[in-house]
Amino acid sequence: MSDNKDKLKFGTRLLHFGAEIDKTTGASSVPIYQASTFHHEDIYNPPLHDYSRSGNPTRQALEDYIAVLEGGDRGFAFASGMAAISSTFLLLSSGDHVIVTEDVYGGTYRLLTMILNRFNIQSTFVDMTNIELVKAALQSNTKAVYMETPSNPTLRITDISAVCEWAQSHDLLTILDNTFMTPYYQRPIELGVDIVLHSATKFLGGHSDVLAGLAVTRTAELSAQMKMLQNGLGTVLAPQESWLLMRGMKTLEARMVHSEKSAIALAKWLENRSDIEAVYYPGLENHPGREVHERQSSGYGAVVSFDVGSGARAKAVLNLVTIPLVAVSLGAVESILSYPAMMSHAAMGAEVRAARGITDGLLRFSVGLEAIEDLLADLEQALVGACVKL
Ligand SMILES: *Cc1c(COP(=O)(O)O)cnc(C)c1O
């Protein structure tokens, strides 16, 4: 990308990212190179890509795209967010230890506690809102710190720069799951993070129609290691999915701006209701991490979690809403209402869930592009109905 393009605003770069026009035909989107292998016209002069696990032009365009958006050295596209996360954890070796944010995504928790533990990759989960607890978790074999901020589903905030500064002083690799904020609101590499991860299934894809994961590395050395893992593990994203993801990413800013505006309205509306026990949203005045969040992010995102008081009422609300999808996942054009205790965080034992504030009454609302008036009216009837039912 030319120097001139580097100066462009984020929204412009989303559309003019380098591969937006096909160089050979002038076509207005990257072609889907649905090929597994590439012909060697001259055996002494091999083609740029030789086999699609190792490299595919459509996937490459996507990988360059996310690297530009996150401001890193190189991007990598994987078959899912968990494929990106698990491949990244394999930078570690048997006997290594990693410090992980306590209310990490449920699938990441399962990976660490049910799979990587069998390979003697050890993990300690800490409340990262308190840097002293992060420091106290350091062991002689600690190799990495894994952050997720805002965390899922209680939207707790980790001070990214503070953790990175400390981690660097101990030669620890820093990894951050940036799914909730996207590079539109938060660019962790600029704050010192070594590897940024995404479930691109969520806001980056944005349409609940593609499963994908992305990683961006800060240095050429890490890029080489990551490339070896991606190729060696074969956890790559297919060309069709790569294309679909780029199509969704072009509207990232427009979607985030609209959804965030509605999310702020929803959070305030919930906060003023007497039948809601708690509302978690970093944009609320009383959110404990608001100040730190505002230092490291330019927005609050589109996910609002709230506690309706009990598991029975939460289930009643889920059955009464008529507009949002009642489903796992988030970050789409349509609103999605999920129930962490029975969905995303079901892999966590009930005791661990309770300790992490994932109560039976907790619902997570990912705000889509519907008219906010309709979303509020629908939630109102569901909340009122769920009281009557009890
Ligand atoms: C969904 C999600 C993941 C996992 O991604 P998949 O694409 O479902 O594999 C990881 N982290 C966060 C924060 C997520 O929301």
The ligand as an ORCA input file, in Angstrom:
! r2SCAN-3c Opt
* xyz 0 1
  C     -17.054    -16.659     18.873
  C     -15.818    -16.279     19.585
  C     -14.657    -17.056     19.475
  C     -14.618    -18.340     18.671
  O     -14.749    -18.124     17.313
  P     -15.395    -19.173     16.288
  O     -15.373    -18.443     14.993
  O     -16.766    -19.495     16.783
  O     -14.531    -20.382     16.288
  C     -13.525    -16.598     20.120
  N     -13.533    -15.471     20.867
  C     -14.633    -14.719     21.003
  C     -14.584    -13.495     21.849
  C     -15.809    -15.091     20.374
  O     -16.902    -14.344     20.531
*
